Amino acid sequence: MKKPSKKLFSFLPYLNGGLFDIHPNDWCELGKVNNAFVVPDLLFLDKEKGLNSILARYKFTIAENTPLEEEIAVDPEMLGRIFENLLAEQSDDTKEAARKNAGAFYTPRPVVSYMCRSTLLKHLDTEIKTENSKTIIHKLLETTVLDPACGSGAFPMGMLEEMMQVFTTVDPEGKVWVAEMMKSKDEQFREHISEMFADGQIRYVKKLGLLRSCLFGVDLLEYAIEITKLRCWLSLIVEQRVDFSKENYNLKPLPNLEFKFYKKNSLFRFYKDSNLNELIDQIDNDKLLKELVNLENQYFIAKSDRHGTKEEIKEKIVKLLERVVDSKSEAVTKELNSVRWASIINSNRASEKEIAKLRKRKKHC
C-alpha cells in the first residue's frame, strides 16, 4: 500500500472478529498477493467520479432501524437489497434468474418484525413485565433461534431486535441478564462482560450475550453468510461507546461468528420409515458435545493466548467434530444402508401392487 493510502487508513481501530480475515477465494495469502486484481486509488479518491464522492451524497447509519422509526438514512437493511440484486443476473443457458432458483427474495422489514415478534411472544408464553424478568431471561437463555436459509440475515437481525425490545421492558438496567452471563465458565468472557457493564455499555452486553447463546443461521451461499455476519458486527459496534482519548478508541474486538453462521445445506432427506435426523441422534455423546460447546464459546471472543490463538481453538473444534462423527460413523453407515434397502424394497412392493391393479382394470375393460 502506498504511503498516502496508509495515511488515510491509519486512524482505523482494530476490530477483529474475522471481518478482514483472508478467505480461500481472495487470491492472496498473509503478507503476499497471488494474482489479485489491482484497484487504482482514483476509483475511490477521485473528487468527481470516485466511489467515496458518490457515497458522500448519502447519509448512512449502522443502526438497524425498526419499522416504527423514521427512515432518515441508509441503514444495514440495504445489505439485504444488495444481496437480492446480486442474484438477479440470468443464467446464459436457462435464462432464469438465479434469485428465483435460490429462493432469495427481499422480505419487507415490517413483515420480518411482525413474524419475529409473534413467534417470540408465543414462545415466551409469559406476560412481558418487570415482575417476570427472571423467568423470561431464563427462557431466553434456553432459546435457540435458527434460520435454515438466512440469506442476508433479515430474520436473525429481526429476532435480535425483538429480543432487545423484551429486555428493555423486563430488565432495563441489565442486572438480571449480566448475573446470568457471569455464571459462564469462560473466565475471559466473564471479564469482558464485567468490563463492558461497568462502563455502562448495557445494550452491547445484552446483544453480545444473545449472539453467543441464541442466534444461528445457515445458507447455501457464502456471501449471504458474510453479509449476515457483517450485519451482526454492525449491530454490536453501534452499541459501543467511542472514546478517542483511549486505546483503540475504547472499542472492544468484535466476536468471531464463524461457528454461529454456516455455509451449509440445511435440508435433510427423508426415507420411508426413518430420516437422517433420527440417525444423527445416535452420534450424540454428552461429554464430547459439552466439550464442543465450551470450545465454541472460547472461540467466540478469542483474542489472547489464554485458551490458545483463534486458529488453535478452531483446530481443536474441527478435531473434536471429527471425533464426534468417527465415534459412531460405522454404526450410522450400517443404519443408513439398512434404511436404503428398506426404502428400495418398499418402493418395489408399491410398484408390484400398482401393476396388479392395472392388470385387474384391464380385465374389467
Secondary structure, DSSP 8 states (H G I E B T S, - for coil): --HHHHHHHTT----BTTTT---GGGSEETTEESS-----THHHH-TTTSHHHHHTTS-B--S---TTS---SB-TTHHHHHHHHHT--B-TTT--BHHHHHT-----HHHHHHHHHHHHHHHH-S--SGGGHHHHHHHHHT--EEETT-TTTHHHHHHHHHHHHHHHHH-TT-HHHHHHHTT-S-HHHHHHHHHHHHTT-HHHHHHHHHHHHTEEEEES-HHHHHHHHHHHHHHHHTTS---TTSGGGG---B---TTTEEES-----B-SS-BHHHHHGGG--HHHHHHHHHHHHHHHT--SSSS--HHHHHHHHHHHHHHHHHTTHHHHHHHHHHHHHHHHHHHHHHHHHHHHHHHHHHHH-
